[in-house]
Amino acid sequence: MAQTNVNIRMDEDLKKKFDEFCSNIGMTMTTAICVFAKKAVQEQRIPFEITADPFYNSTNIKRLENAIKDAEEGKLTKHEIIEVEDE
């Protein structure tokens, strides 16, 4: 089977951590990505569950939208800053 190159971009820190992970389980990043691709094609889906960051749930989004609206309407609550010295 003919081989081809695939170029991807990722965060430098993520690449370093992924490369270390792959090394720890005894494979290269290329092998790991090929395993992922083969499994995705075989199953016709992403072969693992993808979940959103729990911060971005509907309740939090609504609360943030309301806070932005209140700020735009000048409905802000002032709080005093209390400085606490380290013991």
Secondary structure, DSSP 8 states (H G I E B T S, - for coil): -----------HHHHHHHHHHHHHTT--HHHHHHHHHHHHHHHTS-SS-----GGGSHHHHHHHHHHHHHHHTT-------------
